[in-house]
């Protein structure tokens, strides 16, 4: 695909979703297991309770266990907990059951036999049985991620097939939603996941702000700071909308950005700025929205080019997904609007 060449970064070209939290997943039109074909901008829409955020969580786990930086998984999962605001979200995602493939790699819930092959990184009390995930390719187990619950979650990783580990794609990605307040843990984890130098120009263009970088406050806590009217300002003091857009801009230094409820805190003017960022960045985007206004703006500003919309629908004990090319999505605006307005 042309846009894949333009990105010049590692992207996800196909996603097969079989199970999310124990619910089977079905292609709404074909009645079979869905294989999604992501574009540059991928929008997940649907009613509340249709597993939109669960899909982002599953994608986050899949990218984490595939990537060589899985050993930085604590920072990755600290950021990703803002999707659900639950520090143990990954444990319960595994416990519920997950089965998803990214390109040629498959990520599933690991059995107890699999998990007991992994030695915990620290001594544990027997508070709960472990849960976790395994990575396979052509039915060959490559890596296991074990999650134990002690006072907090303990993440232990075992590489099973060293030769395959060397061939894993080096995805650079970040998954988050804007936290309120922006905590020290979030800042520390976020700083390890982004590059300041590569986004200074686009931030200047979008918001006319100079990016200073990380600067501790008088208590030694790290903050992300910009220059406004010749004054250094912590981004959270600019307001939640500007802070969100600055974090999104920094996130775009990655190959892939996963972001929940992109419209949060953004008035229309900043929604247009966020769309401009997604169009001009070299990143691939996976975002959820419950805003028909944002989706309308996006499809208008892009003409639907390099945009894919995934409509998630809850149908009994299964999740249905309808895959809609951006160029066609505007024609289905009434149907999408009903879902986004909660008329499900």
C-alpha positions in Angstrom: 0.0 0.0 0.0 1.2 3.4 -0.9 0.6 4.9 2.6 2.6 2.2 4.2 5.6 3.2 2.1 5.0 6.9 2.9 5.1 6.2 6.7 8.6 4.7 6.5 8.0 3.2 9.9 6.9 -0.2 11.1 3.1 -0.5 11.0 0.4 -3.1 11.6 -1.0 -4.4 8.3 -3.5 -6.9 9.5 -5.2 -7.8 12.8 -7.2 -11.0 13.2 -9.5 -10.8 16.3 -10.9 -14.1 17.6 -11.7 -13.4 21.2 -11.8 -10.4 23.6 -12.4 -11.0 27.3 -13.9 -14.4 26.5 -16.3 -13.0 23.9 -16.1 -14.4 20.4 -15.6 -11.8 17.7 -17.4 -11.9 14.3 -17.1 -10.0 11.1 -20.6 -8.4 10.9 -21.0 -8.8 7.2 -19.2 -12.1 6.5 -20.2 -14.0 9.7 -16.6 -15.2 10.2 -13.6 -14.4 12.3 -12.7 -10.8 11.2 -9.3 -9.8 9.8 -8.9 -6.1 9.9 -6.8 -4.1 7.4 -5.6 -1.0 9.1 -4.8 2.3 7.4 -2.8 5.2 8.7 -5.8 6.5 10.8 -8.0 3.8 12.4 -11.1 4.9 14.2 -13.0 2.5 16.5 -16.5 3.6 17.1 -19.7 2.1 18.6 -22.0 2.2 21.6 -20.8 2.0 25.2 -20.0 -1.5 26.2 -19.1 -2.6 22.7 -15.5 -3.4 23.7 -13.8 -0.5 22.0 -11.4 0.1 24.8 -10.9 -3.7 25.3 -9.7 -3.8 21.7 -7.1 -1.1 22.3 -6.0 -3.0 25.4 -5.6 -6.2 23.4 -3.7 -4.4 20.7 -1.4 -2.9 23.4 -0.6 -6.3 24.9 0.0 -7.7 21.4 2.4 -5.0 20.5 4.1 -5.2 23.9 4.8 -8.9 23.7 6.0 -8.8 20.1 8.3 -5.9 20.5 11.9 -6.2 21.8 11.2 -3.5 24.3 8.9 -5.9 26.1 11.4 -5.6 29.0 10.2 -2.0 29.4 6.7 -3.5 29.8 6.1 -1.9 33.2 6.3 1.6 31.7 4.1 0.5 28.7 1.5 -0.9 31.0 1.6 2.1 33.4 0.6 4.4 30.5 -1.9 1.9 29.2 -3.7 1.8 32.5 -5.0 5.2 31.7 -7.2 3.5 29.1 -9.1 1.7 31.9 -7.8 3.4 35.0 -7.1 0.0 36.6 -3.5 -1.0 37.5 -4.4 -4.7 37.1 -6.2 -4.3 33.7 -3.7 -6.7 31.9 -4.3 -9.4 34.5 -8.0 -9.4 34.0 -7.7 -9.1 30.2 -5.7 -12.4 30.3 -8.0 -14.0 32.8 -11.0 -13.2 30.6 -9.4 -14.7 27.5 -7.9 -13.0 24.5 -6.9 -14.3 21.1 -5.6 -11.8 18.5 -3.0 -11.9 15.7 -0.9 -9.0 14.4 0.5 -9.7 11.0 2.0 -13.2 11.3 2.1 -13.3 15.1 -0.6 -14.7 17.4 -1.1 -13.6 21.0 -3.4 -15.7 23.3 -4.1 -16.3 26.9 -1.4 -18.6 28.3 -2.3 -21.9 30.1 -1.1 -22.6 33.6 1.4 -25.1 32.1 2.8 -22.3 30.0 2.9 -19.9 32.9 4.7 -22.3 35.2 7.6 -22.4 32.7 8.3 -18.8 33.7 10.2 -18.1 36.9 8.8 -14.9 38.6 11.2 -12.1 38.9 10.7 -11.8 42.6 9.5 -14.1 45.4 5.7 -14.2 45.6 3.0 -15.1 48.1 0.3 -17.4 46.8 -2.4 -14.7 46.6 -3.8 -15.7 43.2 -3.0 -18.0 40.4 -0.9 -16.3 37.7 -2.4 -15.2 34.4 -0.7 -14.1 31.2 -0.1 -14.3 27.5 1.9 -16.3 25.0 3.3 -15.3 21.6 3.3 -17.8 18.8 4.2 -18.0 15.2 3.1 -21.1 13.1 2.1 -22.7 16.4 5.6 -22.3 17.8 5.8 -20.6 21.2 8.2 -17.7 21.1 7.6 -15.8 24.4 5.5 -16.0 27.5 4.4 -13.0 29.7 3.4 -14.1 33.2 1.4 -11.8 35.5 1.3 -12.5 39.2 -0.7 -10.5 41.8 1.2 -9.6 45.0 0.8 -6.2 46.5 0.7 -5.0 42.9 1.1 -6.9 39.6 4.4 -8.6 39.0 5.4 -9.0 35.3 7.8 -11.8 34.4 8.9 -12.7 30.8 10.4 -15.8 29.4 11.8 -16.0 25.9 11.3 -19.6 24.6 12.7 -19.5 21.0 15.8 -17.2 20.9 16.1 -17.5 17.1 12.6 -16.2 16.6 13.1 -13.4 19.1 15.8 -12.0 16.9 13.3 -11.7 14.0 10.6 -9.9 15.9 9.6 -6.5 14.5 10.9 -3.5 16.5 7.6 -1.7 17.0 7.9 1.7 18.7 4.5 2.5 20.1 2.7 4.2 22.9 -0.8 3.5 24.3 -2.6 5.9 26.7 -5.4 8.4 27.4 -5.1 11.8 29.0 -4.9 11.3 32.8 -6.2 13.9 35.2 -4.2 14.8 37.1 -1.0 14.1 35.2 0.9 12.0 37.7 4.6 11.6 38.3 4.4 7.9 37.4 2.7 8.8 34.1 5.3 11.5 33.2 8.2 9.1 34.0 6.7 6.4 31.9 5.8 8.7 29.1 9.2 10.3 28.9 10.8 6.9 28.3 8.4 6.3 25.3 8.7 9.5 23.3 11.3 11.7 21.5 11.2 15.4 22.0 13.6 16.4 19.2 11.5 14.9 16.4 8.3 16.8 17.2 9.4 20.3 18.0 8.6 21.7 14.6 5.1 20.2 14.4 4.3 21.5 17.9 5.4 24.9 16.9 3.2 24.7 13.8 0.1 23.4 15.6 0.1 25.5 18.7 2.9 28.1 18.3 4.6 26.7 21.4 8.3 26.0 21.9 9.0 22.6 23.5 11.4 22.9 26.4 11.3 19.3 27.4 11.4 17.8 30.9 12.0 20.2 33.8 11.6 19.4 37.5 9.5 21.6 39.6 10.6 23.0 43.0 9.8 19.6 44.6 11.9 17.7 42.1 8.9 16.2 40.3 9.3 15.8 36.5 7.1 18.0 34.3 6.8 18.5 30.5 7.4 22.2 29.9 6.8 24.5 26.9 7.5 28.2 26.4 4.5 30.5 26.0 5.0 34.2 25.7 8.7 33.8 26.8 7.6 32.0 30.0 8.2 28.3 30.8 4.9 26.6 31.6 4.0 23.1 32.7 1.6 21.7 30.1 -1.1 20.8 32.7 -1.3 24.5 33.5 -2.3 25.3 29.9 -5.6 23.4 30.3 -6.5 19.8 29.6 -7.2 20.4 25.9 -3.8 21.9 25.2 -2.1 19.3 27.5 -3.9 16.5 25.5 -2.7 17.8 22.2 0.9 18.3 23.4 1.0 14.7 24.7 -0.5 13.5 21.3 2.2 15.4 19.5 4.9 13.9 21.6 3.3 10.4 21.1 3.6 10.9 17.3 7.3 10.4 17.6 6.4 6.7 17.7 5.6 4.3 14.9 2.1 3.6 16.4 -0.1 5.6 18.7 -3.0 4.1 20.6 -5.4 6.6 22.2 -8.8 6.2 23.9 -11.5 8.8 23.5 -9.5 11.3 21.4 -12.2 14.0 21.6 -11.9 14.3 25.4 -11.1 17.9 26.5 -10.9 19.1 22.8 -13.1 21.9 21.5 -13.7 21.9 17.8 -10.6 24.1 17.1 -8.3 21.6 18.9 -10.1 18.7 17.2 -9.0 20.1 13.8 -5.5 20.5 15.2 -5.5 16.8 16.3 -6.6 15.8 12.8 -3.9 17.9 11.3 -1.4 16.2 13.5 -2.6 12.7 12.5 -2.5 13.6 8.8 1.0 15.1 8.9 2.7 12.7 11.3 4.5 9.5 10.2 2.6 7.5 12.8 -0.1 4.9 12.4 -3.1 5.8 14.7 -5.6 3.6 16.5 -8.1 5.8 18.3 -11.6 5.5 19.8 -14.2 8.2 19.7 -17.8 8.7 20.9 -18.1 12.0 19.1 -19.9 12.2 15.8 -18.6 15.7 15.4 -15.0 14.5 15.6 -15.7 11.7 13.1 -17.4 14.1 10.7 -14.4 16.5 11.0 -11.9 13.7 10.3 -13.7 12.3 7.3 -14.2 15.8 5.9 -10.6 17.0 6.4 -9.1 13.7 5.0 -11.8 12.9 2.4 -11.6 9.5 4.0 -8.2 8.9 2.5 -6.0 6.5 4.6 -8.8 6.3 7.1 -10.6 3.1 8.2 -13.6 3.1 10.6 -14.4 0.0 12.6 -17.9 -0.1 14.1 -18.0 -2.3 17.1 -21.4 -3.8 18.1 -22.4 -6.0 21.1 -24.6 -9.0 20.0 -25.4 -11.3 22.9 -22.2 -13.2 23.8 -20.3 -12.0 20.8 -18.7 -8.8 19.4 -19.5 -7.9 15.8 -17.1 -5.6 13.9 -18.0 -3.8 10.7 -15.0 -2.6 8.7 -15.7 0.6 6.7 -13.3 2.4 4.3 -13.1 6.1 5.2 -14.3 7.1 1.7 -17.5 5.2 2.3 -18.0 6.0 6.0 -19.5 9.4 5.3 -22.3 7.7 3.5 -23.1 5.7 6.6 -23.0 8.8 8.9 -26.6 8.3 10.0 -25.9 4.7 11.2 -22.7 5.7 12.9 -24.3 8.7 14.5 -27.0 6.5 16.1 -24.3 4.3 17.7 -22.3 7.3 18.8 -25.4 9.0 20.3 -26.2 5.8 22.2 -29.2 4.8 20.2 -28.1 1.1 20.0 
